[in-house]
């Protein structure tokens, strides 16, 4: 029997203040067994007073995220259903940063905390959080290396559980939403190679090479020589093992190196897949200019990057993604990315939007994580696994709603051979 009184109604009021809405489309279940909210709605469980205390000290997205990562709150049902309901109201639905509560709202939050015995000092953030503000100048080489290590050096075995055999950590290309994750990732790798116009004997730079999947595919199937660079030591070690196992040490080199320190020239083609999001808005012009200088005349660059589609919004360093997932990551609009590439002297040949493909990819990764949950927790920690579950599920919904996009922008350094007249001749 559902109790009609108790902690849950007060939690609903507090959550409404944080979200900026009076109507919570969720069923809240409190630690005392009480419930509040619409019958039949997705359920959110508050396991302890600490979850409310986190919301009191950080009454925004960060407080809610910390509570979820720490296991103070949970969604026992369909995760996508719960997140979808949450993102349809209040500050989530308005597509803007969280407005800080007013003084009167803060007083109400404190009153609620007192009533349910949750008042106290701020709980220690879950250990997977990273405060990049302590690491020096933003987008310095040292700070970028630390941010990349935070995200990627969490165990290759963990990533293999999530990503599958392809070990590709970027948007796949799906055929009518079917075909399976590994086949769809292979289709993406081949699409990149064809867009770049790869031919035997070419020299290719893979910026942000990850675990070496594109380098291996291009060398094996297109006969090119590849230099891959990454800031992740674990990625580089894994990639080198794969290169050695394939007997391609004479064709592929993988370095732990900042792209800004690559001065080997010239390259016939450059791929940058899921890397530009780490560059930052202030550095994107230098990024484009540096890659321009590394290309020979007529050489192509494929820039594959997530975009922000919901209008101009300043990045919030105290939201979930910057603190837990991609420290210092910045999504640019497609227009801003193209402007940077063109300003560097590169000519746009083709733009392809893959937004729906990334939603499918993220859902496949979440499914892999859910099916291998116990092993994922063993390889890392429950908190880390919760971070990835939260970020991938919420990101999938962001792509489905059109908040985010992902685009392949193909550009060419002027000079050299002209591209074919029609797109179908080279894609």
C-alpha positions as CSV (number, residue, x, y, z in Angstrom):
1,X,0.0,0.0,0.0
2,X,1.3,3.4,-1.0
3,X,1.7,5.9,1.9
4,X,0.2,9.3,1.2
5,X,2.2,11.1,3.8
6,X,5.9,11.1,4.8
7,X,9.1,12.3,3.2
8,X,8.2,11.9,-0.5
9,X,5.9,14.9,-0.9
10,X,8.6,17.2,0.6
11,X,11.1,15.7,-1.8
12,X,8.8,16.4,-4.7
13,X,8.7,20.1,-3.6
14,X,12.5,20.3,-3.3
15,X,13.1,18.6,-6.7
16,X,10.5,21.0,-8.2
17,X,12.6,24.0,-6.9
18,X,15.8,22.6,-8.4
19,X,14.1,21.8,-11.8
20,X,12.2,25.1,-11.9
21,X,8.7,23.5,-12.2
22,X,5.7,22.7,-10.1
23,X,4.8,19.6,-12.0
24,X,7.2,16.7,-11.6
25,X,6.5,13.9,-14.2
26,X,8.1,11.3,-11.9
27,X,7.0,9.1,-9.1
28,X,9.3,9.8,-6.1
29,X,9.9,7.0,-3.6
30,X,11.6,8.1,-0.3
31,X,13.7,6.1,2.1
32,X,10.8,5.9,4.6
33,X,8.7,4.1,2.0
34,X,6.4,7.0,1.1
35,X,5.7,8.0,-2.5
36,X,4.5,11.1,-4.3
37,X,3.8,12.0,-7.9
38,X,1.7,10.8,-10.7
39,X,0.7,7.1,-10.6
40,X,2.3,5.1,-13.4
41,X,5.1,7.7,-14.0
42,X,8.8,6.6,-14.0
43,X,10.0,6.0,-10.5
44,X,13.0,7.8,-8.9
45,X,14.1,6.4,-5.5
46,X,15.8,8.5,-2.8
47,X,17.8,6.0,-0.8
48,X,18.9,8.3,1.9
49,X,18.8,11.9,3.2
50,X,22.2,12.5,1.6
51,X,20.6,12.8,-1.8
52,X,18.5,15.8,-0.6
53,X,21.5,17.3,1.1
54,X,23.5,17.2,-2.2
55,X,20.6,19.1,-3.8
56,X,20.6,21.6,-1.0
57,X,24.3,22.4,-1.4
58,X,24.3,22.2,-5.2
59,X,20.7,23.0,-6.3
60,X,21.4,22.4,-10.0
61,X,22.3,19.7,-12.4
62,X,25.5,19.0,-10.6
63,X,23.8,18.2,-7.3
64,X,21.4,15.8,-9.0
65,X,24.2,14.1,-10.9
66,X,26.3,13.7,-7.7
67,X,23.4,12.1,-6.0
68,X,23.0,9.6,-8.9
69,X,26.7,8.8,-9.2
70,X,27.0,8.2,-5.5
71,X,23.9,6.0,-5.4
72,X,21.9,8.3,-3.2
73,X,19.1,8.3,-5.9
74,X,18.3,5.7,-8.5
75,X,15.9,4.9,-11.3
76,X,14.9,1.2,-10.9
77,X,13.0,1.1,-14.2
78,X,13.8,2.1,-17.8
79,X,16.6,4.7,-17.5
80,X,15.7,6.3,-20.8
81,X,12.1,6.7,-19.8
82,X,13.1,8.4,-16.5
83,X,15.5,10.8,-18.2
84,X,13.1,11.6,-21.0
85,X,10.4,12.6,-18.4
86,X,13.0,14.7,-16.5
87,X,14.2,16.5,-19.6
88,X,10.7,17.5,-20.7
89,X,10.1,20.0,-17.9
90,X,11.5,23.1,-16.3
91,X,15.0,24.2,-16.9
92,X,15.8,21.1,-18.9
93,X,13.0,21.8,-21.4
94,X,14.0,25.4,-21.7
95,X,17.4,24.4,-23.1
96,X,19.4,26.7,-20.8
97,X,21.7,26.6,-17.9
98,X,20.2,26.1,-14.5
99,X,19.0,29.4,-12.9
100,X,20.2,29.5,-9.3
101,X,17.3,29.3,-6.9
102,X,16.1,32.6,-5.5
103,X,16.5,33.5,-1.8
104,X,13.0,32.4,-1.0
105,X,13.5,29.1,-2.8
106,X,16.7,28.4,-0.9
107,X,14.9,29.1,2.3
108,X,12.2,26.5,1.3
109,X,15.0,24.0,0.5
110,X,16.6,24.5,3.9
111,X,13.2,24.2,5.6
112,X,12.5,20.9,3.8
113,X,15.9,19.6,4.7
114,X,15.2,20.4,8.4
115,X,11.8,18.8,8.3
116,X,13.2,15.5,7.0
117,X,16.4,15.6,9.0
118,X,18.7,16.1,6.0
119,X,20.4,19.3,7.1
120,X,24.2,19.1,7.4
121,X,27.6,19.8,5.9
122,X,28.0,19.3,2.1
123,X,28.7,15.6,1.3
124,X,32.0,14.7,-0.2
125,X,31.6,14.5,-4.0
126,X,31.9,11.1,-5.5
127,X,35.6,10.4,-6.4
128,X,35.1,10.2,-10.1
129,X,34.6,14.0,-10.2
130,X,37.5,16.1,-11.6
131,X,37.9,19.8,-10.7
132,X,39.9,21.1,-13.7
133,X,40.0,24.6,-12.3
134,X,43.0,23.4,-10.2
135,X,45.1,22.2,-13.1
136,X,46.4,25.5,-14.6
137,X,45.6,27.5,-17.7
138,X,42.6,26.2,-19.7
139,X,43.7,24.2,-22.8
140,X,47.4,24.4,-21.9
141,X,49.1,21.2,-23.1
142,X,49.4,20.0,-19.5
143,X,45.8,20.6,-18.6
144,X,44.5,19.0,-21.8
145,X,46.6,15.9,-21.1
146,X,45.2,15.7,-17.6
147,X,41.6,16.1,-18.9
148,X,42.1,13.4,-21.5
149,X,43.6,11.0,-19.0
150,X,40.6,11.6,-16.7
151,X,38.2,10.4,-19.4
152,X,40.2,7.8,-21.4
153,X,42.6,6.2,-18.9
154,X,39.9,4.3,-17.0
155,X,40.8,0.9,-18.3
156,X,40.9,-0.6,-21.8
157,X,38.9,-3.6,-20.6
158,X,36.1,-1.3,-19.4
159,X,35.9,0.4,-22.8
160,X,35.9,-2.9,-24.6
161,X,32.8,-3.9,-22.6
162,X,31.0,-0.7,-23.7
163,X,32.3,-0.2,-27.3
164,X,32.4,-3.7,-28.5
165,X,35.0,-5.4,-30.8
166,X,35.4,-2.3,-32.9
167,X,36.9,-0.2,-30.1
168,X,35.6,2.9,-31.8
169,X,34.5,5.7,-29.5
170,X,32.6,7.9,-31.9
171,X,29.4,7.9,-33.9
172,X,28.8,4.8,-36.0
173,X,27.0,4.9,-39.4
174,X,23.9,2.8,-39.4
175,X,22.0,1.3,-42.3
176,X,18.3,1.9,-41.6
177,X,19.0,1.7,-37.9
178,X,20.0,-1.9,-38.2
179,X,23.2,-4.0,-38.8
180,X,24.7,-4.1,-35.4
181,X,27.2,-1.9,-33.7
182,X,30.4,-3.4,-34.9
183,X,29.3,-3.5,-38.6
184,X,28.1,0.1,-38.3
185,X,31.4,1.2,-36.9
186,X,33.2,-0.5,-39.7
187,X,30.9,1.3,-42.2
188,X,31.9,4.6,-40.5
189,X,35.6,3.8,-40.8
190,X,35.2,3.0,-44.5
191,X,33.2,6.1,-45.1
192,X,36.0,8.2,-43.6
193,X,38.6,6.5,-45.8
194,X,36.5,7.1,-48.9
195,X,35.9,10.7,-48.2
196,X,39.6,11.3,-47.6
197,X,40.2,9.7,-51.0
198,X,42.8,7.3,-49.6
199,X,45.1,5.5,-52.0
200,X,48.0,3.0,-51.5
201,X,51.2,4.8,-50.5
202,X,49.5,7.8,-49.0
203,X,50.6,9.3,-45.7
204,X,47.8,9.9,-43.2
205,X,47.6,11.6,-39.8
206,X,44.9,10.4,-37.4
207,X,44.5,13.2,-34.8
208,X,43.1,11.7,-31.6
209,X,43.6,8.2,-32.8
210,X,42.0,6.4,-29.8
211,X,42.7,2.7,-29.7
212,X,44.0,2.7,-33.3
213,X,40.9,1.4,-35.1
214,X,40.9,3.8,-38.0
215,X,44.7,3.5,-38.4
216,X,44.4,-0.3,-38.6
217,X,41.4,-0.2,-41.0
218,X,43.0,2.3,-43.3
219,X,46.4,0.5,-43.5
220,X,44.8,-2.9,-44.0
221,X,42.2,-1.9,-46.5
222,X,43.6,1.1,-48.3
223,X,47.4,0.4,-48.1
224,X,48.3,3.8,-46.5
225,X,50.9,4.7,-43.8
226,X,49.4,6.2,-40.7
227,X,50.7,8.3,-37.8
228,X,48.2,8.3,-34.9
229,X,48.5,10.7,-32.0
230,X,46.7,10.6,-28.7
231,X,47.2,12.1,-25.2
232,X,46.1,8.8,-23.5
233,X,48.8,6.5,-22.6
234,X,46.4,3.6,-22.1
235,X,45.0,4.1,-25.6
236,X,48.4,4.2,-27.1
237,X,49.6,1.1,-25.4
238,X,46.5,-0.8,-26.5
239,X,46.7,0.5,-30.1
240,X,50.4,-0.5,-30.3
241,X,49.6,-4.0,-29.2
242,X,46.9,-4.2,-31.9
243,X,49.3,-2.9,-34.6
244,X,51.9,-5.4,-33.5
245,X,49.4,-8.3,-33.6
246,X,48.5,-7.3,-37.1
247,X,52.1,-7.1,-38.2
248,X,51.8,-3.5,-39.3
249,X,54.6,-1.8,-37.3
250,X,56.2,-0.7,-40.5
251,X,53.0,1.0,-41.6
252,X,51.5,2.5,-38.4
253,X,53.1,4.6,-35.7
254,X,51.1,5.6,-32.6
255,X,52.5,8.3,-30.4
256,X,51.5,9.9,-27.1
257,X,51.7,13.4,-28.4
258,X,49.7,16.7,-28.5
259,X,48.5,17.5,-32.0
260,X,50.2,20.9,-31.6
261,X,53.5,19.2,-31.4
262,X,53.1,17.3,-34.6
263,X,55.4,18.8,-37.2
264,X,56.0,15.9,-39.6
265,X,55.0,17.2,-43.0
266,X,53.4,16.8,-45.3
267,X,50.5,14.5,-45.0
268,X,48.2,13.5,-47.9
269,X,45.2,13.3,-45.6
270,X,44.2,14.0,-42.0
271,X,41.3,12.5,-40.0
272,X,40.1,14.1,-36.8
273,X,37.3,11.9,-35.4
274,X,35.7,13.0,-32.1
275,X,38.8,15.1,-31.1
276,X,37.8,18.7,-31.9
277,X,35.4,18.8,-29.0
278,X,38.5,18.8,-26.7
279,X,40.2,21.7,-28.5
280,X,38.0,24.6,-27.1
281,X,36.4,27.6,-28.8
282,X,39.4,29.8,-28.1
283,X,41.8,27.4,-29.7
284,X,39.7,26.1,-32.7
285,X,41.3,28.7,-35.1
286,X,44.8,27.6,-34.2
287,X,43.7,24.0,-34.5
288,X,42.5,24.5,-38.0
289,X,45.5,26.5,-39.1
290,X,47.9,23.9,-37.7
291,X,46.2,21.1,-39.6
292,X,46.2,23.2,-42.7
293,X,50.0,23.5,-42.5
294,X,50.4,19.8,-42.0
295,X,48.5,19.0,-45.3
296,X,50.1,19.0,-48.7
297,X,48.3,21.0,-51.4
298,X,45.2,19.1,-52.5
299,X,45.2,17.1,-49.2
300,X,41.9,16.5,-47.4
301,X,40.9,16.8,-43.8
302,X,37.9,15.1,-42.4
303,X,36.7,16.8,-39.2
304,X,34.1,14.7,-37.4
305,X,32.7,16.5,-34.3
306,X,29.7,16.9,-32.0
307,X,27.9,20.2,-32.4
308,X,25.7,22.2,-30.1
309,X,22.4,22.9,-31.9
310,X,20.4,24.7,-29.2
311,X,21.6,28.3,-29.8
312,X,24.3,30.3,-28.1
313,X,24.8,29.2,-24.5
314,X,27.9,29.8,-22.3
315,X,29.5,26.5,-21.0
316,X,28.6,25.8,-17.4
317,X,31.7,24.4,-15.7
318,X,29.6,23.2,-12.8
319,X,27.4,20.9,-14.8
320,X,27.7,17.2,-15.0
321,X,29.6,16.7,-18.3
322,X,32.5,19.1,-17.5
323,X,32.9,17.8,-14.0
324,X,32.6,14.1,-14.6
325,X,32.9,13.2,-18.2
326,X,34.8,15.7,-20.5
327,X,36.6,18.3,-18.5
328,X,37.1,21.4,-20.6
329,X,35.2,19.9,-23.5
330,X,33.4,22.4,-25.6
331,X,30.8,21.8,-28.4
332,X,30.8,24.4,-31.1
333,X,28.0,25.0,-33.6
334,X,28.4,23.6,-37.1
335,X,28.7,27.2,-38.3
336,X,31.5,28.0,-35.9
337,X,33.4,24.9,-37.0
338,X,33.1,25.7,-40.7
339,X,34.1,29.3,-40.1
340,X,37.3,28.2,-38.4
341,X,38.2,25.7,-41.1
342,X,37.5,28.2,-43.9
343,X,39.3,31.0,-42.1
344,X,42.4,28.7,-42.0
345,X,42.3,28.6,-45.8
346,X,40.6,25.2,-46.2
347,X,37.9,24.7,-48.8
348,X,34.7,22.9,-47.8
349,X,33.9,19.9,-50.0
350,X,31.2,18.2,-48.1
351,X,29.1,18.3,-44.9
352,X,27.1,15.3,-43.6
353,X,25.0,15.4,-40.5
354,X,24.9,12.1,-38.5
355,X,22.7,13.2,-35.5
356,X,20.3,10.2,-35.6
357,X,23.2,7.8,-36.0
358,X,24.8,9.0,-32.8
359,X,21.6,8.4,-30.8
360,X,21.6,4.8,-32.1
361,X,25.3,4.4,-31.2
362,X,24.8,5.7,-27.7
363,X,21.8,3.4,-27.1
364,X,24.0,0.5,-28.3
365,X,26.7,1.5,-25.8
366,X,24.2,1.8,-23.0
367,X,22.9,-1.7,-23.8
368,X,26.4,-3.1,-23.7
369,X,27.0,-1.5,-20.3
370,X,23.7,-2.8,-18.9
371,X,24.4,-6.3,-20.1
372,X,27.9,-6.3,-18.6
373,X,27.1,-4.2,-15.5
374,X,28.7,-6.4,-12.9
375,X,31.9,-6.8,-14.9
376,X,32.0,-3.0,-15.6
377,X,31.8,-2.3,-11.9
378,X,34.5,-4.8,-11.1
379,X,36.8,-3.3,-13.7
380,X,36.4,0.3,-12.5
381,X,33.9,1.2,-9.7
382,X,30.2,1.5,-9.3
383,X,30.5,5.3,-9.4
384,X,32.5,5.2,-12.7
385,X,30.0,2.9,-14.3
386,X,27.1,5.2,-13.1
387,X,28.9,8.2,-14.6
388,X,29.0,6.4,-18.0
389,X,25.4,5.2,-17.8
390,X,24.2,8.7,-16.9
391,X,26.2,10.5,-19.6
392,X,25.5,8.0,-22.4
393,X,21.8,7.8,-21.8
394,X,21.3,11.5,-21.4
395,X,23.4,12.2,-24.4
396,X,21.3,9.8,-26.5
397,X,18.3,11.8,-25.6
398,X,20.1,15.0,-26.4
399,X,20.7,13.8,-29.9
400,X,17.2,12.5,-30.3
401,X,15.8,15.9,-29.2
402,X,18.1,17.8,-31.5
403,X,20.0,19.6,-28.8
404,X,23.2,18.0,-30.1
405,X,24.3,17.1,-33.6
406,X,27.4,15.4,-35.0
407,X,28.8,16.4,-38.4
408,X,31.5,15.2,-40.8
409,X,33.0,18.3,-42.5
410,X,35.3,17.4,-45.4
411,X,37.8,20.1,-46.4
412,X,40.7,20.4,-48.7
413,X,43.8,22.5,-48.9
414,X,43.8,24.4,-52.2
415,X,46.1,23.2,-54.9
416,X,46.9,19.7,-56.2
417,X,44.3,17.5,-57.8
418,X,40.7,18.8,-57.9
419,X,38.0,16.6,-56.4
420,X,35.5,14.8,-58.7
421,X,32.6,16.9,-59.9
422,X,29.9,14.9,-58.2
423,X,29.8,13.7,-54.6
424,X,28.6,10.2,-55.5
425,X,31.9,9.7,-57.4
426,X,34.0,9.8,-54.2
427,X,31.7,8.9,-51.3
